[in-house]
Amino acid sequence: MKRSVVALVGVISASALLVSCTIDRPQPNKEVVQVEQQAETQPAEKLAPAISVADGAKDINPGQAVTVKALEDGLAKVTMTNENGKVVEGKLAADGKSWQTAEVLGFYRTYTVVAEGTNGMSTTHTFQTASPAGTTAVALGPLADSTVGVAQTISMRFGVPITDRKAAQDAIKVTVSPPQEGGFYWLNDYELRWRPKEYWKPGTTVSVKADIYGANLGGGVFGGEDNATNFTVAGGYRALADDATKTMTIYDGDTVVKTMPISMGSNRWPTPNGTYIIGDKHTEMVMDSESFGLSLANGGYKTKVQYATQMSYSGIFVHSAPWSVWAQGSQNTSHGCINVSPENAQWFLENFKRGDIVEVQGTIGGQLSGYDGLGDWQIPWSEWGKGNA
């Protein structure tokens, strides 16, 4: 009898254990299941198109394109108008999912963009472009498609003083092929320059894009229009004017091509030493000392000359001086220019181009200023390379 009781107890214990395991197994939460089922049956929230300019924004750069993007499906219609109701031209992408303005916006304008998606959702944004106190253009040099010498620098002259120099630099892109190290430098608040660390490699091509339209240049002034230029660098001659010999020697690399007797600035108006960049050329011009502050009463001049090749903004030229042929090669008699014979002046003008080099040495005239306009190479790279924005 005792054995039967024990067996029965064992069976009951096993059954109890089985029941216990069954009770502890987790059961589905009916409320959670109901929520998930409802989410599957409810449609997702539709998204309206996105506009790149915030609603109510002010002082927007009119040079930047306005874009619209569909966040789902595509765009059914996009309309952009100014405060007068004029429709702004735009272009829809081939896939129908984005749109962008296809014309330049204006200053002092209020624009409204209405964008409708193919899903039936729409967005409307209104914004204002910048209202500057004034605008400015920028003149670029050298001229487009020019062929220049290895010392040519890039000039960018603004119509008004620029207070935010960095903003102006950021709006200008210089592309050099093959790449060469270079940088920006401000000669004054109007004129910005760019030059390579070393003379250009012959065969270099350079393009300049001044995308300043709409750029805030500081002091309430904005860029009024874009500009661009490009040029190619070619090898050329280099001239060395030496006061010790009163001779100008013309080199092609290390080879002497020609020598010319010269008469440079007298002791009263000595020619400064240094590296000059060739600028404008005139087969005939009137040289007027009053243009750089020297009156006739104080020893100035107003003289018609031929074959004048510019070396500086301050009025230094290589030019024909038949009246001083007697002094050329022996003494200095000019107001700072390099006087040569008519034949040599013509040869020089015809064989030197913008961006070629004239070096002057041995005079009592001190050093050419790096801020003279064609004296950029007088500013050492240790200074130029740091920039001054």
C-alpha positions as CSV (number, residue, x, y, z in Angstrom):
1,M,0.0,0.0,0.0
2,K,2.8,2.4,0.8
3,R,4.3,1.9,-2.7
4,S,1.0,3.0,-4.4
5,V,0.8,6.1,-2.3
6,V,4.3,7.1,-3.3
7,A,3.6,6.5,-7.0
8,L,0.5,8.6,-6.8
9,V,2.3,11.4,-5.1
10,G,5.0,11.3,-7.9
11,V,2.3,11.6,-10.6
12,I,0.6,14.5,-8.9
13,S,3.9,16.4,-8.5
14,A,4.7,16.0,-12.2
15,S,1.3,17.2,-13.1
16,A,1.7,20.2,-10.9
17,L,5.0,21.1,-12.5
18,L,3.5,20.8,-15.9
19,V,0.7,23.2,-15.0
20,S,3.1,25.6,-13.4
21,C,5.2,25.9,-16.7
22,T,2.0,26.5,-18.7
23,I,0.8,29.3,-16.5
24,D,4.2,31.3,-16.7
25,R,4.2,31.5,-20.5
26,P,3.6,35.2,-21.6
27,Q,0.3,36.0,-23.2
28,P,-0.4,38.6,-26.0
29,N,-1.4,42.1,-24.8
30,K,-4.8,42.6,-26.4
31,E,-4.5,46.5,-26.2
32,V,-1.1,46.5,-28.1
33,V,-2.4,44.2,-30.8
34,Q,-5.4,46.5,-31.3
35,V,-3.2,49.6,-31.7
36,E,-0.9,47.9,-34.2
37,Q,-3.8,46.7,-36.2
38,Q,-5.2,50.3,-36.3
39,A,-1.8,51.7,-37.4
40,E,-1.7,49.3,-40.3
41,T,-5.1,50.3,-41.4
42,Q,-4.7,54.2,-41.0
43,P,-3.0,56.1,-44.0
44,A,0.4,57.7,-43.4
45,E,0.5,61.5,-43.0
46,K,1.1,63.3,-46.3
47,L,4.1,65.6,-46.7
48,A,4.0,69.0,-48.4
49,P,6.8,70.2,-50.7
50,A,9.9,71.8,-49.1
51,I,10.9,75.4,-50.2
52,S,14.6,76.4,-49.8
53,V,13.8,79.9,-48.4
54,A,12.0,80.1,-45.1
55,D,8.6,81.7,-44.9
56,G,9.0,85.3,-43.7
57,A,12.7,85.5,-44.4
58,K,14.3,88.9,-45.1
59,D,17.6,90.1,-46.7
60,I,17.8,87.0,-48.9
61,N,20.7,87.0,-51.5
62,P,19.0,87.5,-54.9
63,G,21.9,85.8,-56.5
64,Q,21.0,82.5,-55.0
65,A,18.6,80.2,-56.7
66,V,15.3,79.3,-55.0
67,T,14.5,75.5,-55.0
68,V,11.5,73.4,-54.3
69,K,11.6,69.7,-53.6
70,A,8.8,67.1,-53.3
71,L,9.3,65.1,-50.1
72,E,7.2,62.3,-51.6
73,D,5.8,61.5,-55.0
74,G,6.3,64.6,-57.2
75,L,5.5,68.2,-57.9
76,A,2.2,69.1,-59.5
77,K,2.8,72.8,-59.9
78,V,5.1,75.5,-58.6
79,T,4.4,79.3,-59.1
80,M,6.7,82.1,-57.9
81,T,5.7,85.8,-58.3
82,N,7.0,89.1,-57.1
83,E,5.0,91.8,-55.3
84,N,3.7,93.1,-58.6
85,G,2.4,89.7,-59.7
86,K,5.1,89.1,-62.3
87,V,5.8,85.3,-62.6
88,V,9.4,84.2,-62.1
89,E,10.7,81.7,-64.6
90,G,11.5,78.3,-63.2
91,K,12.5,74.9,-64.4
92,L,11.1,71.5,-63.3
93,A,13.5,68.6,-63.1
94,A,13.1,65.7,-65.5
95,D,11.9,63.4,-62.7
96,G,9.3,65.9,-61.6
97,K,10.5,66.0,-58.0
98,S,12.3,69.3,-57.9
99,W,12.0,72.9,-59.3
100,Q,14.5,75.8,-59.4
101,T,14.4,79.4,-60.5
102,A,15.7,80.0,-64.0
103,E,16.2,83.7,-63.8
104,V,18.1,86.1,-61.5
105,L,16.1,87.7,-58.7
106,G,16.1,91.4,-58.0
107,F,17.0,93.5,-55.0
108,Y,14.2,95.2,-53.0
109,R,11.7,92.5,-53.9
110,T,9.0,90.5,-52.1
111,Y,8.5,87.0,-53.6
112,T,5.8,84.4,-53.0
113,V,6.3,80.7,-53.8
114,V,3.3,78.3,-54.0
115,A,4.3,74.7,-54.4
116,E,1.7,71.9,-54.9
117,G,2.6,68.2,-54.7
118,T,1.0,65.4,-56.7
119,N,-0.2,64.0,-53.3
120,G,-2.5,67.1,-53.0
121,M,-0.4,68.8,-50.3
122,S,0.8,72.4,-50.8
123,T,3.2,75.0,-49.3
124,T,3.3,78.8,-49.5
125,H,6.3,80.9,-48.5
126,T,6.8,84.7,-48.8
127,F,10.2,86.3,-48.4
128,Q,12.1,89.5,-49.1
129,T,15.4,90.0,-50.9
130,A,18.1,92.3,-49.7
131,S,17.6,96.1,-49.8
132,P,21.2,97.5,-50.0
133,A,22.2,101.1,-49.5
134,G,24.2,100.7,-52.7
135,T,25.6,98.2,-55.2
136,T,29.0,97.9,-57.0
137,A,30.5,96.2,-60.0
138,V,34.1,94.9,-60.2
139,A,36.4,95.5,-63.1
140,L,38.8,92.6,-63.9
141,G,42.2,92.6,-65.6
142,P,43.7,91.4,-67.8
143,L,41.0,91.4,-70.5
144,A,39.4,88.2,-71.5
145,D,41.3,86.0,-73.9
146,S,44.6,87.9,-73.4
147,T,48.0,86.5,-73.8
148,V,50.3,87.9,-71.1
149,G,53.8,87.6,-69.6
150,V,54.9,85.5,-66.7
151,A,54.7,88.4,-64.2
152,Q,51.1,89.4,-64.9
153,T,48.9,89.7,-61.8
154,I,45.1,89.6,-61.6
155,S,43.5,92.9,-60.8
156,M,40.0,93.3,-59.3
157,R,38.8,96.9,-58.9
158,F,35.5,97.7,-57.1
159,G,33.5,100.9,-57.7
160,V,33.3,101.7,-54.0
161,P,35.4,101.0,-50.9
162,I,34.9,97.5,-49.7
163,T,34.6,97.1,-45.9
164,D,34.1,93.3,-45.8
165,R,37.2,92.2,-47.7
166,K,36.7,88.5,-46.9
167,A,33.2,88.4,-48.3
168,A,34.6,89.9,-51.6
169,Q,37.4,87.4,-51.8
170,D,34.9,84.5,-51.0
171,A,32.8,85.6,-54.1
172,I,35.8,85.4,-56.5
173,K,37.2,82.1,-57.8
174,V,40.6,81.9,-59.5
175,T,41.3,78.6,-61.4
176,V,44.9,77.9,-62.5
177,S,46.0,75.1,-64.8
178,P,48.5,73.6,-64.1
179,P,47.9,74.5,-60.4
180,Q,50.3,77.0,-58.8
181,E,50.4,78.5,-55.4
182,G,49.0,82.0,-55.1
183,G,46.9,84.3,-53.1
184,F,44.8,87.5,-52.7
185,Y,46.2,90.9,-51.5
186,W,44.5,94.2,-51.1
187,L,46.4,97.3,-52.4
188,N,43.7,99.5,-50.9
189,D,39.9,99.4,-50.2
190,Y,39.1,99.5,-53.9
191,E,41.7,97.2,-55.5
192,L,42.2,93.5,-54.8
193,R,45.0,91.6,-56.5
194,W,45.9,87.9,-57.0
195,R,49.3,86.6,-58.0
196,P,51.2,83.4,-57.9
197,K,54.1,82.9,-55.4
198,E,56.5,82.6,-58.3
199,Y,56.3,83.8,-61.8
200,W,53.7,81.9,-63.9
201,K,54.8,78.9,-65.8
202,P,54.6,79.6,-69.6
203,G,51.6,77.8,-71.0
204,T,49.5,78.3,-67.9
205,T,45.8,79.1,-68.4
206,V,43.9,81.2,-65.8
207,S,40.1,81.9,-65.4
208,V,38.6,84.3,-62.9
209,K,34.9,84.3,-61.9
210,A,33.7,87.1,-59.8
211,D,30.2,85.9,-58.7
212,I,29.5,89.0,-56.6
213,Y,25.9,89.6,-57.5
214,G,23.9,89.7,-54.3
215,A,26.9,89.2,-52.1
216,N,26.9,91.4,-49.0
217,L,30.2,93.3,-49.2
218,G,29.8,95.2,-45.9
219,G,28.7,98.8,-45.1
220,G,25.3,98.3,-46.8
221,V,27.0,97.6,-50.2
222,F,26.1,94.5,-52.2
223,G,27.6,93.1,-55.4
224,G,25.6,94.5,-58.4
225,E,26.7,92.2,-61.2
226,D,29.0,89.3,-61.9
227,N,32.1,89.4,-64.1
228,A,34.7,87.0,-65.5
229,T,37.9,87.0,-67.4
230,N,40.5,84.5,-68.6
231,F,44.0,84.6,-70.0
232,T,47.0,82.5,-71.1
233,V,50.6,83.0,-70.0
234,A,53.3,83.0,-72.6
235,G,57.1,83.3,-72.2
236,G,58.6,86.6,-73.2
237,Y,61.5,89.0,-72.8
238,R,62.9,90.5,-69.6
239,A,64.6,93.9,-69.6
240,L,67.3,95.0,-67.1
241,A,67.9,98.7,-66.9
242,D,71.2,99.3,-65.1
243,D,72.1,102.8,-64.0
244,A,75.8,101.9,-63.7
245,T,76.1,101.4,-67.5
246,K,73.1,103.5,-68.6
247,T,72.1,100.6,-70.7
248,M,69.0,98.4,-70.9
249,T,69.7,94.8,-71.8
250,I,66.9,92.6,-73.2
251,Y,67.0,88.9,-72.3
252,D,65.2,85.8,-73.7
253,G,65.9,83.5,-70.8
254,D,69.6,83.9,-70.2
255,T,70.3,84.9,-73.8
256,V,70.9,88.6,-74.6
257,V,68.7,89.7,-77.4
258,K,69.3,93.4,-77.6
259,T,71.0,96.3,-75.7
260,M,69.8,99.9,-75.7
261,P,71.5,103.1,-74.4
262,I,69.1,104.8,-71.9
263,S,68.6,107.9,-69.9
264,M,66.7,107.4,-66.7
265,G,65.5,109.8,-64.0
266,S,67.7,112.7,-63.0
267,N,68.9,113.2,-59.5
268,R,65.9,115.4,-58.9
269,W,63.4,112.7,-60.1
270,P,65.4,109.4,-60.0
271,T,63.8,106.2,-61.3
272,P,63.0,103.8,-58.4
273,N,64.7,100.4,-58.4
274,G,62.8,97.2,-58.5
275,T,60.7,94.8,-60.6
276,Y,58.1,96.5,-62.8
277,I,55.2,94.8,-64.7
278,I,54.5,96.0,-68.2
279,G,51.1,97.6,-68.5
280,D,49.4,99.6,-71.3
281,K,51.1,100.5,-74.6
282,H,50.5,103.6,-76.7
283,T,51.9,104.3,-80.1
284,E,51.3,108.0,-79.3
285,M,50.2,109.8,-76.1
286,V,50.4,113.1,-74.3
287,M,52.4,112.7,-71.0
288,D,51.1,115.2,-68.4
289,S,52.9,115.4,-65.1
290,E,49.9,117.0,-63.5
291,S,48.1,113.7,-63.7
292,F,50.3,112.4,-60.8
293,G,50.6,115.7,-58.9
294,L,53.6,117.5,-60.5
295,S,52.6,121.0,-61.8
296,L,54.2,122.7,-64.7
297,A,55.3,125.5,-62.3
298,N,57.3,123.0,-60.2
299,G,59.2,121.5,-63.1
300,G,56.5,119.4,-64.6
301,Y,55.7,118.8,-68.3
302,K,53.0,118.2,-70.9
303,T,54.6,116.5,-73.9
304,K,53.4,114.4,-76.8
305,V,55.5,111.2,-77.1
306,Q,55.6,108.1,-79.3
307,Y,55.9,104.4,-78.6
308,A,55.2,104.7,-74.8
309,T,55.1,101.4,-72.8
310,Q,53.8,101.7,-69.3
311,M,55.9,100.5,-66.3
312,S,54.0,102.1,-63.4
313,Y,50.8,103.8,-62.3
314,S,52.9,106.8,-61.2
315,G,53.8,107.7,-64.8
316,I,57.0,105.8,-65.6
317,F,57.2,104.6,-69.2
318,V,59.8,103.3,-71.7
319,H,59.3,105.8,-74.5
320,S,60.8,107.5,-77.5
321,A,62.8,110.6,-76.5
322,P,64.6,112.0,-79.6
323,W,65.5,115.1,-77.6
324,S,67.7,113.1,-75.2
325,V,69.5,110.8,-77.6
326,W,72.7,112.8,-76.8
327,A,72.3,111.8,-73.1
328,Q,71.3,108.2,-73.6
329,G,74.0,105.9,-72.5
330,S,75.9,108.6,-70.5
331,Q,73.6,110.5,-68.1
332,N,70.2,110.7,-66.6
333,T,67.9,113.6,-67.7
334,S,64.3,112.4,-67.4
335,H,61.6,112.8,-64.8
336,G,61.8,109.1,-64.0
337,C,60.9,107.5,-67.4
338,I,63.4,105.3,-69.4
339,N,64.2,107.4,-72.4
340,V,65.4,105.6,-75.6
341,S,65.7,106.4,-79.2
342,P,62.6,106.3,-81.5
343,E,63.8,103.1,-83.1
344,N,64.5,101.4,-79.8
345,A,61.2,102.6,-78.3
346,Q,59.2,101.2,-81.3
347,W,61.1,97.8,-81.0
348,F,60.4,97.7,-77.3
349,L,56.6,98.4,-77.7
350,E,56.3,95.8,-80.4
351,N,58.1,93.1,-78.6
352,F,57.1,93.5,-75.0
353,K,53.6,92.6,-73.9
354,R,51.5,93.1,-70.8
355,G,52.9,91.1,-67.9
356,D,56.5,91.1,-69.1
357,I,59.2,92.3,-66.8
358,V,61.5,95.3,-66.5
359,E,64.0,95.4,-63.7
360,V,65.7,98.6,-62.7
361,Q,68.9,98.6,-60.6
362,G,71.6,100.9,-59.4
363,T,69.8,104.2,-59.2
364,I,69.5,106.6,-56.2
365,G,65.8,106.4,-56.4
366,G,65.1,104.0,-53.6
367,Q,62.7,101.1,-54.2
368,L,59.5,101.1,-56.3
369,S,56.4,100.9,-54.0
370,G,54.6,97.6,-54.1
371,Y,51.4,99.6,-54.0
372,D,52.2,101.6,-57.2
373,G,49.9,99.5,-59.3
374,L,52.5,97.6,-61.4
375,G,54.8,96.9,-58.6
376,D,53.1,93.8,-57.1
377,W,56.3,91.8,-57.1
378,Q,57.9,94.3,-54.8
379,I,55.8,92.9,-52.0
380,P,57.6,89.8,-50.7
381,W,55.6,86.6,-50.6
382,S,56.2,86.4,-46.8
383,E,53.8,89.3,-46.6
384,W,51.6,88.7,-49.7
385,G,51.0,85.1,-48.9
386,K,49.4,85.9,-45.5
387,G,46.8,88.1,-47.2
388,N,45.3,91.1,-45.6
389,A,41.5,90.5,-45.6
